[in-house]
Structures are given as C-alpha cells and as structure tokens.
Amino acid sequence: MTISTTRPTHNLSAAELETLDRRHLIHPHQRSQRTFRRVMVRGERSTVWDATGRELLDLLGGGIWVAQVGHGRRELAEAASRQMSELAHYTGFFEFANDKTVLLADRLASLAPDDFNRVFFTCGGSEGVDTAIKVARLFHHHRGQPDRNWILARHYGYHGATYGSGTATGIPDMQHAVGPNLPHIEKLMPPYPYRKEFYGGQDPTDFLLAELEQTITRIGPENIAAMIGEPILGGGGVVIPPEDYWPRVRQLLSTHGILLIADEVITAFGRTGAWFDSARAACGRTSWSRPRESPAGTCRSVPCSCGRRSRRS
C-alpha cells in the first residue's frame, strides 16, 4: 500500500502557505479579487498567532464565535484524545446512538429554558437552521396544516450559507446568482434602535410590529409556519433590540399560531452570560416562553450544533 504524504506546515513559510491558500482553498464570503491572506497557526486563550509570527487578540472566538472558551485548552485536547482512542464516531441514524451524545443531550436539556427537552445534533449553524425550518413546516403538517410553509426572516439577519439558511439570511449577496432560492421566505426590517430614520419617526418596536402584522395579513396566517430571528442581531452589527421587541413579537405570532425560531448560533452557550440568550432579559423575560425550535450554535468543547425542541412539539 502506498501512503501519500504532504509537507508538514511548520516547514512552510508564511508566503508559501498564503500561495497554497490562494491556489487551492475556497473561502466563504471572500471575493476572488481579494488576494490578501492571513494564515493562523497557533492560539493560546484569547491570543492567536499567524504564520508570520504576528500576535493578535482573537475577539471573535476563532473568527466566527465558536471558540468562546479560548485556544490551547489542554483539558479539551485530552478529552478529545481519550474519546478518539475509545470510539472515533458512531451514527445517530435509526436506533443507533453513542454514550457521549446521549449524555450531552441530557446535559443540554438540563441547561435549556422552559420545557426544551429534545436535542437534534447537526454539524453547524447553517444545517441547524435548515433543520429548524424543516421541523417547523413538519410540525404544522402533522397538525393538518400543510399549507403553513412560509418563513418570516429579517433583513441583515445572518442564518448561514446553505440553500435554506442562505435564503433566510437578510444579506442580498448571499442570494446573488445562485437562484432560484428557497421559495416562501419573506423578509422584514429588524430593530436598529439608534437609526430612528428607518422607522419614520415612530417608536421602532411599534413600527416593526405594525409591519409584522401587515405582512401576516398579506400572506395569510394560515400559510406561515414560523418566524426566525437572532435574539441579538449578529452579522448585521451586533445590535441589541429594544426590551419590548421580542415579547411583543412572540405575543403577535402566538395569536396566529406561528412558531418562533430562536437562532442562537452566536448567542448560546454562555456567550452573553447565559446558557441561552433567548431566556434572558435582553430578549424580554417572557418573550420566548414556548419557542419550539432553537438552532444552538457550534459548541467548542464538543464539536456539535443542535436544535432543541419541546416535547409537546
């Protein structure tokens, strides 16, 4: 048997790594005209070093909010090593499971707010959002309402880069030249409290609730499965909404039997000081009182993403 080998990266200069990057690696959200590259090679706690030896402060946890416990955590490496020596992987398809996913699901259920007690693991936030959209539609299908398949999303919201999550994302470049995109997605304005001009001089929450109600009326509540939103707008500027925004949104949606998907890919697992931000005061103390879906983000200590469901759904 012939084993193919590659040069170890520590023998390559920064320039060589950058050249290989430009030659072979396709980057999300990077135009081909941009040729600059920065290759990271090492991290310790909140500090990272690139291939040139430049020391940088990692303010975004690996660049996309996934390394919130920091880099170089020996106890995490040792835990991963022990697990790989015992069992590298076993599927959760059909009746199968492995002990660690069972224990992690139990742990997440104990940390989740309200009656969230079911967990579906995915490989990342985009897949988590796609799954939440499908489950929301499936929920209504099983209740005899198959026409409820519209999803309400928000401009400037970021939900991922796959087909469904990319369509729900409120950044037009995400849908450019790859259409037709996922049908039955409607975009609404998000709350930008410091940009009063967006709302014609009205209170932002009053304006946005009126827009939401008009949109529900136009599409028909009997056709809408769910609304998806980040508790705190992330890629759109890290914007905290007015305190009354989510409670009032939740109340209006509940009136029409519309589910609320809390996209916690960047707010869950302690990033805002709570295990799940949709349960804390920033989103209103009762605003997500019975949300059916929450695609919770990539968990650095165990490489997973998950959707959480209440048993009643």
Number of C-alpha atoms within 10 A of each C-alpha: 3 4 4 5 6 5 7 7 12 10 9 12 12 20 14 12 18 18 15 11 16 15 9 8 10 11 10 7 9 9 9 9 6 8 11 8 13 15 14 17 14 14 19 13 15 18 16 20 18 15 20 13 12 10 14 13 13 20 13 12 19 17 9 13 19 20 19 21 15 17 19 15 13 9 10 14 12 11 12 16 12 12 13 11 8 9 11 10 10 11 10 13 7 6 6 8 13 12 9 12 18 12 11 15 18 14 12 18 19 13 15 19 20 14 17 23 19 18 23 17 20 21 13 19 26 23 23 31 33 22 21 27 25 14 18 25 22 17 18 23 15 10 8 10 16 15 13 22 22 23 24 23 25 23 18 19 25 25 32 21 20 16 17 21 23 22 28 34 26 24 18 11 11 20 18 10 8 10 10 9 16 13 13 15 18 18 19 17 19 23 23 19 16 9 10 13 11 15 17 9 10 12 12 24 22 14 16 20 17 12 14 20 15 12 16 19 11 9 13 13 19 18 18 27 27 26 26 23 24 27 28 24 22 19 17 15 11 10 17 17 20 17 15 16 22 23 17 18 19 21 16 16 19 14 9 14 15 26 23 25 26 27 29 28 30 27 24 24 23 13 17 14 11 14 17 23 26 28 20 18 12 19 22 22 15 16 23 24 16 18 23 24 28 27 32 27 27 25 19 19 16 13 14 19 23 29 27 26 23 17 10 10 14
